[in-house]
Amino acid sequence: MAFMPYIHFDGTCAEAMAFYAGVFGGTDMMSMRYSEAPAESGGSPSDRIMHCQFNAAGGTLMASDFPPGMDAQPQQAMSVMIEPATVPEAQTAFDRLTEGGTVIMPFGPTFWSPGFGMLKDRFGTHWIIGTQPQPA
């Protein structure tokens, strides 16, 4: 069993997921809009994303927009953690995700990681980027 983050957006899911797929080298991207759902499912004419996902780094990232008319409180009190294999790879991901966002903890070495940082990206998603200590 694996955990798969599922992020909720307020109308920016398609843009955010395309950006994340570019940052992480995502493959097998798929998405469905509420307007594409079968009529018998009670679908909506909305172009918001009902479900989107891609694969990257051995995992799957999933997301959707809140349904039309639903009060949206995207990404409240949660973070997505990733552990790139190297510090340069982690730094690159951190730098790209920071574009238009807010740094919470600058990327750099800590006593628990040779490269660690925290941020909130321009879509409101909180990220924790860290690398494992390398064996001596």
C-alpha positions as CSV (number, residue, x, y, z in Angstrom):
1,M,0.0,0.0,0.0
2,A,1.3,3.5,-0.9
3,F,0.0,6.9,0.2
4,M,-0.9,9.2,-2.7
5,P,-1.3,13.0,-2.1
6,Y,-4.6,14.4,-3.4
7,I,-4.5,18.1,-3.7
8,H,-7.7,20.3,-4.1
9,F,-7.7,23.6,-5.9
10,D,-10.2,26.4,-6.5
11,G,-10.2,26.5,-10.3
12,T,-6.4,26.2,-10.9
13,C,-6.0,22.5,-10.9
14,A,-5.2,22.1,-14.7
15,E,-2.5,24.9,-14.5
16,A,-1.0,23.6,-11.3
17,M,-0.8,20.0,-12.4
18,A,0.8,20.9,-15.7
19,F,3.4,23.0,-13.8
20,Y,4.1,20.2,-11.3
21,A,4.4,17.6,-14.1
22,G,7.0,19.8,-15.6
23,V,8.9,20.3,-12.3
24,F,8.9,16.6,-11.5
25,G,9.1,15.0,-15.0
26,G,5.5,13.7,-14.7
27,T,4.3,11.0,-17.1
28,D,1.0,9.5,-18.0
29,M,-1.0,12.7,-17.2
30,M,-4.7,12.2,-17.3
31,S,-7.5,14.5,-16.4
32,M,-11.3,14.7,-16.6
33,R,-13.4,17.8,-16.3
34,Y,-16.8,17.9,-14.5
35,S,-18.3,18.6,-18.0
36,E,-16.9,15.3,-19.3
37,A,-18.6,13.1,-16.6
38,P,-21.5,10.9,-17.7
39,A,-24.9,12.7,-17.4
40,E,-26.2,10.0,-15.0
41,S,-23.4,10.8,-12.5
42,G,-25.0,14.3,-12.0
43,G,-22.1,16.0,-13.9
44,S,-21.9,19.7,-14.3
45,P,-21.2,21.8,-17.3
46,S,-18.2,23.2,-15.5
47,D,-14.7,23.1,-17.1
48,R,-13.2,22.7,-13.6
49,I,-11.1,19.5,-13.2
50,M,-12.9,16.6,-11.6
51,H,-9.8,14.4,-11.4
52,C,-6.2,14.7,-12.6
53,Q,-3.1,12.6,-12.0
54,F,0.4,11.9,-13.2
55,N,3.2,9.6,-12.2
56,A,6.7,10.8,-11.2
57,A,9.6,9.5,-9.1
58,G,7.8,6.2,-8.3
59,G,4.7,7.8,-7.1
60,T,1.4,9.3,-8.2
61,L,0.2,12.9,-7.6
62,M,-3.6,13.4,-7.8
63,A,-5.7,16.5,-7.7
64,S,-9.0,18.1,-8.5
65,D,-10.8,21.4,-8.3
66,F,-13.6,21.8,-5.8
67,P,-16.9,21.1,-7.4
68,P,-18.8,24.2,-8.8
69,G,-20.7,25.9,-6.0
70,M,-18.8,24.3,-3.1
71,D,-16.9,26.5,-0.6
72,A,-13.3,26.0,-1.4
73,Q,-10.5,25.9,1.2
74,P,-7.6,24.6,-0.8
75,Q,-4.5,23.1,0.8
76,Q,-5.3,24.0,4.4
77,A,-2.8,22.6,7.0
78,M,-1.1,20.0,4.8
79,S,2.1,19.7,2.9
80,V,3.4,17.4,0.2
81,M,6.9,16.0,1.0
82,I,9.3,14.9,-1.6
83,E,12.8,13.4,-1.2
84,P,14.9,13.9,-4.4
85,A,17.9,11.6,-4.6
86,T,20.5,14.5,-4.6
87,V,20.9,17.9,-3.1
88,P,21.2,19.6,-6.6
89,E,17.9,17.8,-7.7
90,A,16.2,19.0,-4.5
91,Q,17.5,22.5,-4.9
92,T,16.2,22.6,-8.5
93,A,12.7,21.4,-7.5
94,F,12.7,23.9,-4.6
95,D,13.7,26.8,-6.9
96,R,11.1,26.0,-9.5
97,L,8.3,25.6,-7.0
98,T,9.2,28.9,-5.3
99,E,8.5,30.8,-8.5
100,G,5.7,33.1,-7.6
101,G,5.4,31.5,-4.2
102,T,6.6,32.1,-0.7
103,V,9.6,30.6,1.0
104,I,8.7,29.3,4.5
105,M,12.2,27.8,5.3
106,P,15.0,28.6,2.9
107,F,16.7,25.6,1.2
108,G,19.9,24.6,2.8
109,P,21.7,22.0,5.0
110,T,20.2,21.1,8.4
111,F,21.3,18.8,11.1
112,W,18.9,16.1,9.7
113,S,19.4,16.7,5.9
114,P,22.1,17.9,3.6
115,G,19.4,19.8,1.7
116,F,16.0,20.8,3.1
117,G,13.5,23.6,2.6
118,M,9.8,24.5,2.9
119,L,7.6,26.7,0.7
120,K,4.1,27.6,-0.3
121,D,3.8,27.7,-4.1
122,R,1.8,30.1,-6.2
123,F,-1.1,27.7,-6.3
124,G,-1.3,27.6,-2.5
125,T,0.3,24.1,-2.1
126,H,2.8,23.7,0.8
127,W,5.9,21.6,-0.1
128,I,8.6,20.1,2.0
129,I,11.7,19.2,0.0
130,G,14.4,17.2,1.7
131,T,17.2,14.8,0.9
132,Q,18.4,11.9,3.0
133,P,21.9,12.1,4.5
134,Q,24.4,10.3,2.3
135,P,26.3,7.4,3.7
136,A,29.9,8.2,4.7
